[in-house]
Amino acid sequence: MREAARLIAERELAKLEAFLRTCTAQWLIAENPRRAVKLAEEALAACRDSKCRYEPAALGILVQAHLAITDMSKAWVHKEAAKAAKIAKSGLARFRAAGNGFGEGQALAALVLAHLAQDDVPEALK
């Protein structure tokens, strides 16, 4: 995996690198959600920088990774859910402004999950 990442970076294949980071983050969510958050943040930034079509997926995975951090107190879980909601709202605004309907749908789905993780069912149903 590291060799593939190195070769991709050497050849300046930014979109492929963003895709690789997105996939790797998704694979790590269950095993190591904190590492998945870091990779998903990198993937989202890489997608935005390269105008990659995987940006909606990277955003959704970043939200899921935040929501997968459940090994701490209930207050910590709510803090992670609040971060996830903020990320989803930011993505929603970005996709709406760009007229990206698919991205908007992905961001809305991520936002619903974040609200549910905060036990805020009324907000999730809006």
N, CA, C and O of each residue as an XYZ file, in Angstrom:
504
protein
N       0.823     -1.187      0.000
C       0.000      0.000      0.000
C       0.871      1.258      0.000
O       0.603      2.210     -0.733
N       1.904      1.249      0.821
C       2.786      2.419      0.877
C       3.504      2.623     -0.461
O       3.705      3.753     -0.908
N       3.883      1.516     -1.084
C       4.559      1.605     -2.379
C       3.631      2.214     -3.425
O       4.056      3.043     -4.229
N       2.374      1.806     -3.415
C       1.395      2.366     -4.357
C       1.234      3.860     -4.118
O       1.204      4.645     -5.066
N       1.130      4.252     -2.858
C       0.976      5.676     -2.527
C       2.195      6.473     -2.992
O       2.055      7.584     -3.504
N       3.384      5.906     -2.812
C       4.608      6.590     -3.233
C       4.637      6.772     -4.753
O       4.960      7.852     -5.247
N       4.301      5.720     -5.482
C       4.304      5.800     -6.948
C       3.282      6.810     -7.457
O       3.546      7.555     -8.400
N       2.123      6.827     -6.827
C       1.074      7.777     -7.217
C       1.543      9.207     -6.970
O       1.369     10.078     -7.822
N       2.140      9.446     -5.798
C       2.619     10.792     -5.465
C       3.730     11.228     -6.424
O       3.765     12.380     -6.856
N       4.636     10.306     -6.752
C       5.732     10.635     -7.669
C       5.222     11.070     -9.038
O       5.796     11.960     -9.667
N       4.175     10.457     -9.483
C       3.656     10.752    -10.817
C       2.609     11.865    -10.803
O       1.990     12.179    -11.820
N       2.435     12.441     -9.633
C       1.513     13.564     -9.463
C       0.107     13.241     -9.969
O      -0.512     14.028    -10.685
N      -0.367     12.089     -9.586
C      -1.716     11.661     -9.941
C      -2.648     12.015     -8.782
O      -3.062     11.145     -8.017
N      -2.962     13.276     -8.668
C      -3.680     13.799     -7.505
C      -5.044     13.148     -7.314
O      -5.423     12.834     -6.185
N      -5.779     12.943     -8.387
C      -7.117     12.358     -8.250
C      -7.040     10.907     -7.798
O      -7.860     10.462     -6.995
N      -6.072     10.176     -8.301
C      -5.893      8.792     -7.880
C      -5.448      8.732     -6.424
O      -5.877      7.856     -5.673
N      -4.593      9.658     -6.033
C      -4.154      9.722     -4.640
C      -5.335     10.030     -3.722
O      -5.453      9.437     -2.650
N      -6.199     10.938     -4.125
C      -7.391     11.263     -3.336
C      -8.281     10.035     -3.202
O      -8.811      9.761     -2.125
N      -8.447      9.296     -4.294
C      -9.256      8.081     -4.266
C      -8.645      7.046     -3.330
O      -9.361      6.421     -2.548
N      -7.332      6.860     -3.403
C      -6.640      5.899     -2.543
C      -6.825      6.261     -1.069
O      -7.100      5.390     -0.244
N      -6.676      7.528     -0.744
C      -6.855      7.962      0.647
C      -8.301      7.754      1.100
O      -8.545      7.355      2.239
N      -9.251      8.022      0.218
C     -10.665      7.835      0.546
C     -10.946      6.370      0.854
O     -11.583      6.053      1.859
N     -10.472      5.482     -0.006
C     -10.691      4.043      0.204
C     -10.026      3.553      1.485
O     -10.623      2.803      2.257
N      -8.797      3.979      1.702
C      -8.067      3.550      2.891
C      -8.764      4.028      4.160
O      -8.859      3.282      5.135
N      -9.243      5.248      4.152
C      -9.969      5.768      5.317
C     -11.209      4.929      5.585
O     -11.508      4.610      6.736
N     -11.923      4.573      4.538
C     -13.132      3.769      4.722
C     -12.796      2.404      5.314
O     -13.514      1.908      6.182
N     -11.719      1.802      4.852
C     -11.316      0.499      5.372
C     -10.954      0.562      6.854
O     -11.144     -0.411      7.584
N     -10.433      1.704      7.296
C      -9.951      1.827      8.676
C     -11.023      2.232      9.680
O     -10.769      2.194     10.884
N     -12.196      2.612      9.231
C     -13.209      3.151     10.150
C     -13.468      2.217     11.324
O     -13.443      2.667     12.469
N     -13.713      0.948     11.082
C     -14.046      0.021     12.167
C     -12.838     -0.301     13.042
O     -12.963     -0.423     14.260
N     -11.685     -0.434     12.427
C     -10.483     -0.851     13.144
C      -9.813      0.285     13.909
O      -9.402      0.111     15.056
N      -9.706      1.443     13.272
C      -8.985      2.567     13.866
C      -9.625      3.876     13.403
O      -9.107      4.531     12.498
N     -10.746      4.262     14.015
C     -11.467      5.439     13.530
C     -10.670      6.740     13.606
O     -10.874      7.629     12.779
N      -9.781      6.869     14.567
C      -8.987      8.099     14.652
C      -8.039      8.226     13.452
O      -7.874      9.309     12.892
N      -7.435      7.131     13.078
C      -6.578      7.126     11.879
C      -7.432      7.372     10.632
O      -7.008      8.053      9.699
N      -8.637      6.808     10.634
C      -9.553      7.022      9.505
C      -9.920      8.497      9.377
O     -10.032      9.011      8.264
N     -10.110      9.185     10.509
C     -10.414     10.621     10.472
C      -9.273     11.367      9.789
O      -9.497     12.197      8.908
N      -8.050     11.060     10.207
C      -6.887     11.751      9.625
C      -6.804     11.511      8.113
O      -6.613     12.450      7.340
N      -6.946     10.268      7.705
C      -6.876      9.952      6.275
C      -8.038     10.566      5.503
O      -7.859     11.045      4.383
N      -9.219     10.551      6.095
C     -10.386     11.129      5.421
C     -10.242     12.643      5.288
O     -10.660     13.216      4.281
N      -9.656     13.297      6.292
C      -9.395     14.738      6.178
C      -8.428     15.007      5.025
O      -8.626     15.930      4.236
N      -7.379     14.187      4.941
C      -6.419     14.326      3.844
C      -7.093     14.064      2.499
O      -6.841     14.769      1.522
N      -7.949     13.049      2.457
C      -8.653     12.711      1.216
C      -9.572     13.844      0.782
O      -9.615     14.202     -0.395
N     -10.307     14.406      1.737
C     -11.221     15.502      1.413
C     -10.445     16.709      0.885
O     -10.849     17.331     -0.098
N      -9.340     17.032      1.534
C      -8.508     18.152      1.064
C      -7.948     17.866     -0.327
O      -7.929     18.748     -1.185
N      -7.496     16.639     -0.547
C      -6.953     16.268     -1.860
C      -8.035     16.327     -2.933
O      -7.775     16.758     -4.056
N      -9.239     15.897     -2.592
C     -10.352     15.958     -3.547
C     -10.672     17.403     -3.903
O     -10.896     17.725     -5.070
N     -10.694     18.259     -2.914
C     -10.996     19.672     -3.174
C      -9.896     20.326     -4.002
O     -10.174     21.101     -4.917
N      -8.655     20.013     -3.677
C      -7.526     20.606     -4.408
C      -7.494     20.180     -5.872
O      -7.167     20.974     -6.754
N      -7.838     18.923     -6.119
C      -7.748     18.396     -7.486
C      -9.091     18.407     -8.217
O      -9.207     17.920     -9.341
N     -10.107     18.977     -7.550
C     -11.456     19.010     -8.125
C     -11.901     17.603     -8.540
O     -12.411     17.376     -9.637
N     -11.685     16.688     -7.619
C     -11.955     15.272     -7.844
C     -13.423     14.951     -7.573
O     -14.026     15.513     -6.658
N     -13.983     14.068     -8.350
C     -15.396     13.730     -8.189
C     -15.667     12.869     -6.964
O     -16.827     12.582     -6.665
N     -14.635     12.451     -6.251
C     -14.809     11.638     -5.052
C     -15.037     12.480     -3.801
O     -15.141     11.937     -2.701
N     -15.113     13.782     -3.953
C     -15.284     14.654     -2.788
C     -16.507     14.285     -1.949
O     -16.386     14.236     -0.725
N     -17.682     14.021     -2.539
C     -18.826     13.637     -1.707
C     -18.562     12.368     -0.894
O     -18.968     12.279      0.264
N     -17.890     11.396     -1.491
C     -17.572     10.164     -0.769
C     -16.600     10.445      0.370
O     -16.768      9.927      1.474
N     -15.591     11.258      0.110
C     -14.611     11.595      1.149
C     -15.288     12.304      2.318
O     -14.971     12.040      3.478
N     -16.218     13.200      2.012
C     -16.945     13.908      3.067
C     -17.762     12.920      3.899
O     -17.737     12.974      5.129
N     -18.477     12.030      3.239
C     -19.282     11.041      3.961
C     -18.435     10.139      4.839
O     -18.824      9.817      5.961
N     -17.287      9.733      4.339
C     -16.392      8.868      5.106
C     -15.801      9.614      6.291
O     -15.632      9.033      7.363
N     -15.484     10.884      6.116
C     -14.977     11.686      7.232
C     -16.023     11.780      8.338
O     -15.695     11.635      9.515
N     -17.262     12.017      7.973
C     -18.340     12.075      8.965
C     -18.484     10.719      9.657
O     -18.577     10.660     10.883
N     -18.505      9.639      8.891
C     -18.629      8.302      9.477
C     -17.474      7.995     10.423
O     -17.674      7.382     11.472
N     -16.275      8.416     10.059
C     -15.111      8.167     10.912
C     -15.247      8.894     12.246
O     -14.947      8.329     13.297
N     -15.699     10.149     12.204
C     -15.928     10.872     13.462
C     -16.972     10.150     14.313
O     -16.817     10.035     15.529
N     -18.016      9.673     13.680
C     -19.095      9.014     14.415
C     -18.691      7.639     14.935
O     -19.338      7.108     15.838
N     -17.635      7.057     14.381
C     -17.175      5.738     14.819
C     -16.307      5.804     16.073
O     -15.987      4.767     16.653
N     -15.927      6.990     16.494
C     -15.123      7.134     17.714
C     -16.080      7.082     18.901
O     -16.668      8.087     19.302
N     -16.213      5.886     19.443
C     -17.191      5.675     20.522
C     -16.557      5.074     21.771
O     -17.269      4.611     22.661
N     -15.237      5.075     21.849
C     -14.563      4.430     22.969
C     -14.338      5.360     24.161
O     -13.644      5.000     25.112
N     -14.914      6.533     24.107
C     -14.745      7.497     25.189
C     -16.095      7.732     25.866
O     -17.027      6.947     25.696
N     -16.191      8.799     26.620
C     -17.423      9.117     27.341
C     -18.528      9.552     26.384
O     -18.277      9.845     25.216
N     -19.735      9.587     26.892
C     -20.892     10.042     26.103
C     -20.678     11.485     25.643
O     -21.047     11.839     24.523
N     -20.088     12.313     26.495
C     -19.817     13.707     26.123
C     -18.839     13.768     24.948
O     -18.982     14.604     24.055
N     -17.849     12.881     24.956
C     -16.879     12.846     23.862
C     -17.560     12.427     22.564
O     -17.292     12.995     21.506
N     -18.431     11.443     22.646
C     -19.164     10.965     21.468
C     -20.004     12.099     20.888
O     -20.061     12.273     19.671
N     -20.655     12.871     21.758
C     -21.455     14.012     21.292
C     -20.559     15.088     20.668
O     -20.951     15.746     19.704
N     -19.358     15.262     21.223
C     -18.409     16.230     20.657
C     -18.005     15.806     19.243
O     -17.957     16.636     18.335
N     -17.719     14.531     19.059
C     -17.367     14.020     17.729
C     -18.548     14.160     16.771
O     -18.369     14.482     15.596
N     -19.748     13.917     17.277
C     -20.949     14.059     16.438
C     -21.157     15.516     16.034
O     -21.585     15.798     14.915
N     -20.856     16.438     16.944
C     -20.973     17.865     16.616
C     -19.959     18.249     15.536
O     -20.277     19.020     14.630
N     -18.739     17.711     15.634
C     -17.738     17.957     14.587
C     -18.233     17.414     13.253
O     -18.111     18.066     12.215
N     -18.794     16.211     13.300
C     -19.302     15.580     12.080
C     -20.413     16.416     11.457
O     -20.461     16.578     10.238
N     -21.308     16.946     12.289
C     -22.403     17.782     11.778
C     -21.857     19.051     11.133
O     -22.347     19.480     10.089
N     -20.854     19.646     11.748
C     -20.253     20.862     11.191
C     -19.622     20.578      9.824
O     -19.764     21.370      8.891
N     -18.937     19.459      9.716
C     -18.313     19.063      8.450
C     -19.383     18.835      7.384
O     -19.245     19.279      6.245
N     -20.449     18.136      7.771
C     -21.531     17.849      6.822
C     -22.214     19.135      6.362
O     -22.524     19.282      5.180
N     -22.450     20.065      7.285
C     -23.084     21.343      6.918
C     -22.197     22.147      5.970
O     -22.681     22.755      5.016
N     -20.910     22.141      6.243
C     -19.968     22.848      5.377
C     -19.979     22.246      3.971
O     -20.008     22.970      2.975
N     -19.954     20.927      3.905
C     -20.011     20.251      2.613
C     -21.315     20.510      1.893
O     -21.333     20.705      0.677
N     -22.410     20.514      2.644
C     -23.723     20.780      2.057
C     -23.745     22.156      1.400
O     -24.214     22.302      0.272
N     -23.243     23.148      2.098
C     -23.206     24.507      1.539
C     -22.324     24.550      0.289
O     -22.672     25.189     -0.704
N     -21.198     23.874      0.346
C     -20.273     23.854     -0.798
C     -20.917     23.194     -2.017
O     -20.830     23.715     -3.129
N     -21.565     22.045     -1.805
C     -22.180     21.331     -2.921
C     -23.381     22.085     -3.481
O     -23.602     22.095     -4.692
N     -24.151     22.713     -2.603
C     -25.291     23.506     -3.083
C     -24.809     24.663     -3.945
O     -25.370     24.931     -5.008
N     -23.774     25.340     -3.486
C     -23.236     26.480     -4.236
C     -22.701     26.049     -5.603
O     -22.755     26.811     -6.568
N     -22.190     24.829     -5.673
C     -21.624     24.324     -6.925
C     -22.678     23.676     -7.824
O     -22.394     23.311     -8.965
N     -23.902     23.538     -7.296
C     -24.943     22.873     -8.076
C     -24.699     21.376     -8.222
O     -25.114     20.764     -9.206
N     -24.024     20.792     -7.239
C     -23.700     19.368     -7.255
C     -24.772     18.616     -6.473
O     -24.676     18.476     -5.254
N     -25.791     18.135     -7.178
C     -26.907     17.455     -6.527
C     -26.505     16.176     -5.829
O     -26.999     15.885     -4.740
N     -25.612     15.401     -6.439
C     -25.155     14.168     -5.812
C     -24.420     14.471     -4.513
O     -24.670     13.840     -3.487
N     -23.515     15.436     -4.565
C     -22.781     15.828     -3.369
C     -23.707     16.344     -2.283
O     -23.514     16.063     -1.100
N     -24.715     17.102     -2.697
C     -25.694     17.620     -1.743
C     -26.409     16.466     -1.038
O     -26.610     16.502      0.176
N     -26.787     15.455     -1.798
C     -27.451     14.289     -1.207
C     -26.553     13.553     -0.231
O     -26.999     13.143      0.841
N     -25.292     13.384     -0.597
C     -24.334     12.723      0.290
C     -24.153     13.516      1.588
O     -24.114     12.944      2.677
N     -24.045     14.834      1.453
C     -23.863     15.683      2.631
C     -25.103     15.652      3.521
O     -24.986     15.633      4.746
N     -26.283     15.647      2.916
C     -27.520     15.570      3.704
C     -27.600     14.247      4.464
O     -27.982     14.225      5.634
N     -27.242     13.151      3.807
C     -27.249     11.851      4.481
C     -26.261     11.842      5.646
O     -26.562     11.312      6.716
N     -25.089     12.424      5.439
C     -24.088     12.503      6.505
C     -24.593     13.366      7.657
O     -24.362     13.055      8.825
N     -25.284     14.451      7.317
C     -25.819     15.340      8.347
C     -26.887     14.637      9.180
O     -26.936     14.814     10.397
N     -27.732     13.851      8.543
C     -28.751     13.086      9.275
C     -28.073     12.143     10.265
O     -28.487     12.062     11.422
N     -27.042     11.432      9.826
C     -26.325     10.522     10.722
C     -25.709     11.270     11.904
O     -25.744     10.787     13.036
N     -25.152     12.434     11.640
C     -24.539     13.224     12.714
C     -25.587     13.679     13.727
O     -25.344     13.632     14.933
N     -26.745     14.117     13.247
C     -27.805     14.535     14.173
C     -28.323     13.350     14.989
O     -28.590     13.487     16.183
N     -28.464     12.205     14.358
C     -28.916     11.021     15.092
C     -27.901     10.614     16.155
O     -28.284     10.171     17.237
N     -26.619     10.761     15.859
C     -25.580     10.443     16.843
C     -25.619     11.393     18.032
O     -25.156     11.054     19.122
N     -26.171     12.579     17.820
C     -26.329     13.553     18.909
C     -27.677     13.381     19.612
O     -28.044     14.187     20.468
N     -28.405     12.336     19.249
C     -29.748     12.076     19.791
C     -30.707     13.213     19.477
O     -31.614     13.494     20.260
N     -30.516     13.862     18.350
C     -31.363     14.985     17.937
C     -32.236     14.551     16.756
O     -32.012     14.952     15.614
N     -33.232     13.723     17.063
C     -34.109     13.181     16.025
C     -34.893     14.279     15.311
O     -34.997     14.235     14.085
N     -35.453     15.269     16.026
C     -36.191     16.321     15.306
C     -35.337     17.046     14.261
O     -35.817     17.343     13.167
N     -34.087     17.327     14.590
C     -33.204     18.006     13.631
C     -32.866     17.078     12.464
O     -32.754     17.526     11.323
N     -32.706     15.804     12.747
C     -32.401     14.833     11.694
C     -33.552     14.700     10.705
O     -33.334     14.416      9.527
N     -34.770     14.904     11.180
C     -35.946     14.754     10.322
C     -36.271     15.996      9.515
O     -37.153     15.951      8.657
N     -35.590     17.099      9.762
C     -35.869     18.338      9.019
C     -35.465     18.210      7.576
O     -35.627     19.155      6.804
